[in-house]
């Protein structure tokens, strides 16, 4: 609530419409969230995108918009930032997870996450944010690959490394809607595999944190596994892939440039659910620029995201070290929780253990 109130107060009290334009590099979720926040404060915004369209890294694949790290709903949080839920978003309140020995079904009264699609197509997160930006008069300049960095602005140009990769297929299907996961190093080393299907569309993928050069093998194992366990059809499959970068920077500021989203390393270190972090950090960066207090940015993202980022890296460290034992242990905890979503939220909260293990965990990334 404190962050929402702060943004609303900024919009009420700041009258800087005559100031210079806010420059944003990158038209992904973090960049467009920054643009929308600055626009609400009355500032002219210019977004510079090196590709010819939004969502160029994606192929209409499903991704999860995480909804467990706060008691409130992520859709409401985004709405408070001025991001309207005009994109397709399917709530997932039930998911089936496989480990090496058992099948687990988890249910929650509130969504664990929302399925959203990424890419340039209609109804995707990327195209919806673009449409909202253009409707508000935000200027987006595409195909500016060679443009030098401005002296002042938001840098939101995606990941700068590859700490994790995802490889998979998107496809059409007649199968029933469902969300499935698998925790197995045979399918996704130190990561997880997933199958997401809704309204005749599907995504199956391996998200791995190790042994990247064998990614094709892990992907085909993943497809075979879910076909055996779930029994779905794949029509017109198209392969896709992506990378993720995980860091907790000492500072996300370089002079008068503020880095947001994966350009700063803001990514969930355990599962790779980074879209929420991206949009929040983009909005916080714009808030600092609009107020003229760039020095506030590190404090703002540190208060909202710092604890989550560090805890995610510690969770990743434990998860990777324990291997199959860790997978079974996590499943055991979730099996016994009255609300698995609430338990996931508690696992992401900073603790004494997080503070003790973080220096060691940070070195392992």
C-alpha positions as CSV (number, residue, x, y, z in Angstrom):
1,X,0.0,0.0,0.0
2,X,2.9,2.4,0.7
3,X,4.2,2.2,-2.8
4,X,0.8,2.7,-4.4
5,X,0.2,5.8,-2.2
6,X,3.6,7.1,-3.1
7,X,2.9,6.8,-6.8
8,X,-0.5,8.4,-6.5
9,X,1.0,11.3,-4.5
10,X,3.6,11.8,-7.2
11,X,1.0,12.1,-9.8
12,X,-1.0,14.6,-7.8
13,X,1.8,16.8,-6.6
14,X,4.4,16.8,-9.4
15,X,3.8,19.4,-12.1
16,X,6.7,18.9,-14.4
17,X,5.0,18.8,-17.8
18,X,7.3,21.5,-19.1
19,X,10.4,19.6,-18.3
20,X,12.6,17.8,-20.9
21,X,11.4,14.5,-22.3
22,X,12.1,11.3,-20.4
23,X,14.1,8.9,-22.6
24,X,13.6,5.1,-22.2
25,X,15.8,2.6,-24.0
26,X,13.8,-0.6,-24.6
27,X,10.1,-1.2,-25.3
28,X,9.7,-4.3,-23.2
29,X,7.6,-4.5,-20.1
30,X,10.1,-2.6,-17.9
31,X,10.6,0.1,-20.5
32,X,6.9,0.6,-21.2
33,X,6.0,0.6,-17.5
34,X,8.6,3.4,-17.1
35,X,7.1,5.3,-20.0
36,X,3.5,4.9,-18.7
37,X,4.5,6.1,-15.2
38,X,6.3,9.2,-16.5
39,X,3.4,9.9,-18.8
40,X,0.9,9.9,-16.0
41,X,3.1,12.5,-14.3
42,X,2.6,14.8,-17.3
43,X,6.0,14.3,-18.9
44,X,6.7,13.8,-22.5
45,X,8.2,10.3,-23.1
46,X,10.3,9.0,-26.0
47,X,10.9,5.2,-26.1
48,X,13.8,4.0,-28.2
49,X,13.6,0.3,-29.3
50,X,16.4,-1.4,-31.3
51,X,14.0,-3.9,-33.0
52,X,11.2,-3.1,-35.5
53,X,8.5,-4.3,-33.1
54,X,7.8,-5.0,-29.5
55,X,8.2,-8.6,-28.2
56,X,10.9,-9.5,-30.7
57,X,12.5,-12.0,-28.3
58,X,9.3,-14.0,-27.9
59,X,7.1,-16.2,-30.1
60,X,3.6,-16.1,-28.6
61,X,4.7,-18.4,-25.8
62,X,3.0,-18.5,-22.4
63,X,4.8,-17.2,-19.4
64,X,3.7,-16.8,-15.8
65,X,3.0,-13.5,-14.2
66,X,3.8,-14.3,-10.6
67,X,1.1,-13.7,-7.9
68,X,2.4,-15.1,-4.6
69,X,5.0,-12.6,-3.3
70,X,2.4,-10.2,-1.9
71,X,-1.0,-10.8,-0.3
72,X,-2.6,-8.6,-2.8
73,X,-3.1,-9.4,-6.5
74,X,-0.5,-8.5,-9.1
75,X,-3.2,-7.3,-11.5
76,X,-4.3,-4.7,-8.9
77,X,-0.7,-3.7,-8.2
78,X,-0.1,-3.1,-11.9
79,X,-3.4,-1.1,-12.2
80,X,-2.1,1.2,-9.5
81,X,0.9,1.8,-11.7
82,X,-1.3,2.8,-14.6
83,X,-1.0,-0.5,-16.4
84,X,-4.4,-1.7,-17.5
85,X,-5.0,-5.5,-17.8
86,X,-6.0,-5.3,-21.4
87,X,-3.6,-8.3,-22.2
88,X,-4.9,-11.9,-22.0
89,X,-4.3,-13.2,-18.5
90,X,-5.6,-16.5,-17.4
91,X,-5.6,-17.1,-13.6
92,X,-4.1,-20.4,-12.5
93,X,-5.5,-21.6,-9.2
94,X,-4.6,-25.3,-9.7
95,X,-1.4,-26.8,-10.9
96,X,-0.1,-30.4,-11.1
97,X,3.6,-30.9,-10.3
98,X,5.6,-34.1,-10.8
99,X,8.8,-35.1,-8.9
100,X,10.8,-38.3,-9.3
101,X,8.3,-40.3,-7.1
102,X,4.9,-38.6,-6.9
103,X,2.3,-36.4,-8.5
104,X,1.2,-33.4,-6.5
105,X,-1.9,-31.2,-7.1
106,X,-1.9,-27.8,-5.5
107,X,-4.9,-25.5,-5.3
108,X,-5.4,-22.0,-3.9
109,X,-8.4,-19.7,-3.7
110,X,-6.3,-16.9,-5.2
111,X,-4.3,-17.4,-8.4
112,X,-0.7,-18.7,-8.1
113,X,0.0,-16.8,-11.3
114,X,-1.6,-15.5,-14.5
115,X,-0.7,-17.0,-17.8
116,X,0.2,-14.3,-20.3
117,X,1.5,-14.5,-23.8
118,X,4.7,-12.8,-25.0
119,X,5.4,-11.4,-28.4
120,X,4.0,-9.0,-31.0
121,X,0.6,-10.7,-31.5
122,X,-2.8,-9.5,-30.4
123,X,-3.6,-10.0,-26.8
124,X,0.1,-10.4,-25.7
125,X,1.5,-8.4,-22.8
126,X,3.9,-6.7,-25.1
127,X,1.4,-5.6,-27.7
128,X,-1.1,-4.5,-25.1
129,X,1.5,-2.3,-23.3
130,X,2.5,-0.8,-26.7
131,X,-1.2,0.0,-27.4
132,X,-1.6,1.7,-24.0
133,X,1.5,3.7,-24.5
134,X,0.6,4.9,-28.0
135,X,-3.0,5.7,-26.8
136,X,-1.5,8.0,-24.2
137,X,0.7,9.9,-26.7
138,X,4.0,8.2,-25.8
139,X,6.4,8.2,-28.8
140,X,8.0,4.9,-29.6
141,X,10.9,5.0,-32.1
142,X,11.6,1.5,-33.5
143,X,14.7,0.2,-35.3
144,X,17.1,2.4,-33.4
145,X,19.8,-0.3,-32.8
146,X,22.7,2.1,-33.2
147,X,21.4,4.9,-31.0
148,X,23.8,6.0,-28.3
149,X,22.7,6.1,-24.7
150,X,21.2,9.4,-23.6
151,X,22.9,11.2,-20.7
152,X,19.7,10.8,-18.6
153,X,17.0,8.2,-18.8
154,X,15.9,4.6,-18.2
155,X,17.8,1.7,-19.6
156,X,15.5,-1.3,-20.0
157,X,17.0,-3.4,-22.9
158,X,16.7,-6.9,-21.5
159,X,19.2,-9.4,-20.0
160,X,22.9,-8.8,-20.2
161,X,23.8,-12.5,-19.5
162,X,22.5,-16.0,-19.5
163,X,22.3,-17.5,-16.0
164,X,19.3,-19.5,-17.2
165,X,17.8,-20.6,-20.5
166,X,14.4,-21.8,-21.5
167,X,13.8,-23.9,-24.7
168,X,10.5,-25.2,-25.8
169,X,7.7,-25.4,-28.3
170,X,4.5,-23.4,-28.8
171,X,1.7,-25.3,-30.4
172,X,-2.0,-25.7,-31.0
173,X,-3.9,-28.4,-29.2
174,X,-7.2,-30.0,-28.5
175,X,-6.2,-30.9,-24.9
176,X,-8.0,-29.5,-21.9
177,X,-6.7,-26.5,-20.1
178,X,-4.0,-27.2,-17.5
179,X,-0.8,-26.1,-15.9
180,X,1.8,-28.8,-15.2
181,X,5.3,-28.7,-13.8
182,X,8.1,-31.2,-13.3
183,X,11.2,-31.0,-11.0
184,X,13.9,-33.2,-12.4
185,X,17.5,-32.8,-13.4
186,X,16.8,-35.3,-16.2
187,X,14.4,-32.8,-17.8
188,X,15.8,-29.4,-16.6
189,X,19.2,-29.3,-14.7
190,X,18.8,-27.4,-11.5
191,X,15.5,-25.9,-12.9
192,X,12.1,-27.2,-13.9
193,X,10.0,-28.2,-16.9
194,X,6.5,-27.0,-17.6
195,X,3.5,-27.5,-19.8
196,X,0.9,-24.8,-20.0
197,X,-2.3,-25.1,-22.1
198,X,-5.4,-22.9,-22.3
199,X,-8.0,-22.1,-25.0
200,X,-6.4,-24.3,-27.6
201,X,-2.8,-23.0,-27.2
202,X,0.1,-24.6,-25.5
203,X,3.7,-24.1,-24.4
204,X,6.0,-26.9,-23.3
205,X,9.5,-26.0,-22.2
206,X,12.6,-26.9,-20.1
207,X,13.9,-24.0,-18.0
208,X,17.5,-25.0,-17.0
209,X,20.3,-23.4,-14.9
210,X,23.0,-25.8,-16.0
211,X,24.3,-27.9,-18.9
212,X,23.0,-25.5,-21.6
213,X,24.8,-27.3,-24.5
214,X,22.5,-30.3,-24.1
215,X,19.3,-28.2,-24.2
216,X,17.9,-30.0,-27.2
217,X,18.1,-33.3,-25.4
218,X,16.4,-31.9,-22.3
219,X,13.7,-30.4,-24.4
220,X,12.8,-33.6,-26.2
221,X,12.9,-35.5,-22.9
222,X,10.5,-32.9,-21.5
223,X,8.1,-33.3,-24.4
224,X,8.1,-37.1,-24.1
225,X,7.6,-36.9,-20.3
226,X,4.5,-34.7,-20.5
227,X,3.1,-36.7,-23.4
228,X,3.4,-39.8,-21.2
229,X,2.0,-38.2,-18.0
230,X,-0.6,-35.8,-19.4
231,X,-1.4,-37.1,-22.9
232,X,-1.7,-34.0,-25.0
233,X,-1.5,-33.4,-28.8
234,X,0.8,-30.9,-30.4
235,X,-0.2,-29.3,-33.7
236,X,2.0,-27.1,-35.7
237,X,4.8,-26.9,-33.1
238,X,7.2,-24.1,-33.4
239,X,10.4,-24.0,-31.4
240,X,11.4,-21.0,-29.2
241,X,14.1,-20.1,-26.7
242,X,15.1,-17.4,-24.3
243,X,17.7,-16.4,-21.7
244,X,17.5,-14.9,-18.2
245,X,20.0,-12.9,-16.2
246,X,20.0,-12.9,-12.4
247,X,21.8,-10.3,-10.3
248,X,21.3,-8.1,-7.3
249,X,23.4,-5.0,-8.2
250,X,25.0,-2.8,-5.6
251,X,23.5,0.1,-7.6
252,X,21.2,0.2,-10.6
253,X,22.3,3.7,-11.4
254,X,25.1,4.8,-13.6
255,X,25.4,8.6,-13.5
256,X,21.9,9.8,-14.6
257,X,21.0,6.5,-16.2
258,X,18.7,4.2,-14.2
259,X,18.7,0.5,-15.1
260,X,15.4,-1.5,-14.9
261,X,14.2,-5.0,-15.4
262,X,16.7,-7.6,-16.6
263,X,19.1,-4.8,-17.7
264,X,19.7,-4.4,-14.0
265,X,19.6,-8.1,-13.2
266,X,16.1,-7.9,-11.6
267,X,14.9,-11.5,-12.0
268,X,13.5,-14.2,-9.7
269,X,16.6,-16.3,-9.0
270,X,14.6,-19.4,-8.2
271,X,12.0,-19.8,-10.9
272,X,12.7,-17.0,-13.3
273,X,9.4,-15.1,-12.9
274,X,10.7,-11.7,-13.9
275,X,7.8,-9.8,-15.5
276,X,6.5,-8.4,-12.2
277,X,9.9,-7.3,-11.1
278,X,10.5,-5.7,-14.6
279,X,7.4,-3.6,-14.5
280,X,7.8,-2.5,-10.9
281,X,11.4,-1.5,-11.4
282,X,10.6,0.4,-14.6
283,X,7.9,2.3,-12.8
284,X,10.2,3.1,-9.8
285,X,12.9,4.3,-12.2
286,X,10.5,6.7,-13.9
287,X,9.2,7.9,-10.5
288,X,12.8,8.9,-9.6
289,X,13.4,10.7,-12.9
290,X,10.1,12.6,-12.8
291,X,10.8,13.7,-9.2
292,X,14.3,14.8,-10.1
293,X,15.7,12.7,-7.3
294,X,17.6,10.0,-9.1
295,X,19.4,9.1,-5.9
296,X,16.1,7.7,-4.6
297,X,16.0,4.9,-7.1
298,X,18.4,2.5,-5.4
299,X,16.5,3.0,-2.1
300,X,13.1,2.5,-3.9
301,X,14.0,-0.7,-5.7
302,X,15.9,-1.9,-2.7
303,X,12.8,-1.5,-0.4
304,X,10.4,-3.2,-2.9
305,X,12.6,-5.8,-4.6
306,X,15.9,-6.1,-2.8
307,X,14.7,-8.7,-0.2
308,X,12.8,-10.7,-2.9
309,X,15.9,-10.7,-5.1
310,X,18.3,-11.9,-2.4
311,X,15.9,-14.5,-1.1
312,X,15.3,-15.8,-4.6
313,X,19.1,-16.3,-5.0
314,X,19.3,-18.1,-1.7
315,X,16.4,-20.3,-2.6
316,X,18.1,-21.0,-5.9
317,X,21.4,-21.9,-4.1
318,X,19.6,-24.3,-1.8
319,X,17.4,-25.8,-4.5
320,X,20.5,-26.5,-6.8
321,X,22.6,-27.9,-4.0
322,X,20.0,-30.3,-2.7
323,X,19.0,-31.6,-6.2
324,X,16.3,-34.3,-6.1
325,X,16.2,-34.2,-2.3
326,X,15.4,-30.4,-2.5
327,X,12.7,-31.0,-5.1
328,X,11.0,-33.6,-2.8
329,X,11.4,-31.4,0.2
330,X,9.7,-28.5,-1.5
331,X,6.9,-30.7,-2.7
332,X,6.5,-32.1,0.8
333,X,6.1,-28.7,2.3
334,X,3.6,-27.6,-0.3
335,X,1.6,-30.9,0.2
336,X,1.1,-30.0,3.9
337,X,0.2,-26.3,3.4
338,X,-3.4,-25.3,3.8
339,X,-2.8,-22.7,1.1
340,X,0.3,-23.5,-1.1
341,X,0.2,-19.9,-2.5
342,X,0.7,-18.5,1.0
343,X,3.5,-20.9,1.7
344,X,5.3,-19.8,-1.5
345,X,4.9,-16.2,-0.4
346,X,6.6,-17.0,3.0
347,X,9.5,-18.8,1.2
348,X,10.2,-15.6,-0.6
349,X,10.3,-13.4,2.5
350,X,13.7,-12.3,3.8
351,X,14.8,-14.0,6.9
352,X,17.9,-14.5,9.1
353,X,18.8,-17.6,7.0
354,X,18.6,-15.5,3.9
355,X,21.1,-12.9,5.3
356,X,23.5,-15.7,6.5
357,X,23.5,-17.6,3.2
358,X,23.3,-14.8,0.7
359,X,27.0,-14.0,0.5
360,X,27.7,-17.6,-0.3
361,X,24.7,-18.0,-2.6
362,X,25.7,-14.8,-4.5
363,X,29.1,-16.3,-5.4
364,X,27.4,-19.4,-6.9
365,X,25.5,-17.5,-9.6
